[in-house]
């Protein structure tokens, strides 16, 4: 629940929500009905979906720790209802801790959070008219970024002007930016730079100010800005989007090299230019 909350996904916690004097069962059922997702967790002590350190067959067949716990119930009828419900739930396809992530709890939690984030994205597409028809593209970009992988990844989104590149990049940025320690979405790179040193410095300042959350950053020269980015971005997991790039020198000034960034960082550019897109591929 903590990891979901960190990703700005609202969770239900009965001890925080249920009012004193209210019936737990009624409040719990209402909260379940109002929720978009339910995560069933089967642990070894569940009876006293994903399978948390317990084999699916133990839940389905009520053997092992699950069977022992059910056998201790005094109410035979209630225990039987539990058995039937557990068997039905355990027959659903889910994540098993041992087989899904080789017993690595943090990785399993990350997989679940990513799955819910993508499914929430589908719901949001039905709300935002600008994103209608782009769901598959956004999911494809998010998937290729593999934010759970601890490397530095740079990708380019290439297409004609007015083809939806900016909207696509913004949707991806909004979806995953919560996972990063610093973030910056830089629009109109082509228009602002136009080969001028002042434009380059302005863009470098924006990236640094956004990522470091410091509006008082001073960039005295493009060379100085590159050194500042190399020195300051290496200690933060960042997400940077550069929109409408059309020159390689823009990338050299604003992106630099993968070794400028802390592991886990992601850089996205949108461009109409084939050379700029190829430049990104060469750096990865």
HUNOR-V504130 format. One record per backbone hydrogen bond with DSSP energy under -0.5 kcal/mol. NH is the residue of the N-H (numbers start at 0). CO is the residue of the C=O. Records with the same first field share a line. If there is no record, write none. Layout:
BEGIN
NH=CO + CO
END
This chain:
BEGIN
4=0
5=1
6=2 + 3
7=4
8=3
9=7
15=12
16=12
17=13
21=18
26=22
27=23
28=24
29=25
30=26
31=27
32=28
33=29
34=30 + 31
39=37
40=38
41=39 + 49
42=40
45=42
47=44
49=39
50=94
51=41 + 49
52=50
57=54
58=54
59=55
60=56
62=57
65=62
66=62
67=63
68=64
69=65
70=66
71=67 + 68
72=69
75=73
78=74
79=75
80=76
81=77
82=78
83=79
84=80
85=81
86=82
87=83
88=84
89=85
90=86
91=88
94=48
95=93
96=50 + 94
99=95
100=96
101=97
102=96
103=100
104=102
107=103
108=104
109=105
110=106
111=107
112=108
113=109
114=110
115=111
116=112
117=113
118=114
119=115
120=116
121=117
122=118
123=119
124=120
125=121 + 122
126=123
127=123
128=126
130=127
131=128
133=130
137=133
138=134
139=135
140=136
141=137
142=138
143=139
144=140
145=141 + 142
148=145
150=148
152=150 + 264
154=266
156=268
157=155
158=270
162=159
167=163
168=164
169=165
170=166
171=167
172=168
173=169
174=170
175=171
176=172
178=175
179=176
180=236
181=236
183=238
185=183 + 240
186=184
188=242
189=243
191=187
192=188
193=189
195=192
199=195
200=196
201=197
202=198
203=199
204=200
205=201
206=202
207=203
208=204
209=205
210=206
211=207
212=208
213=208
216=213
219=217
224=220
225=221
226=222
227=223
228=224
229=225
230=226
231=227
232=228
234=231
235=232
237=235
238=181
239=265
240=183
241=267
242=185 + 240
244=269
249=246
250=246
251=247
252=248
253=249
254=250
255=250
259=256
260=257
261=232 + 235
263=150
264=261
265=237
266=152
267=239
268=154
269=241
270=156
271=244
272=244
276=272
277=273
278=274
279=275
280=276
281=277
282=278
283=279
END
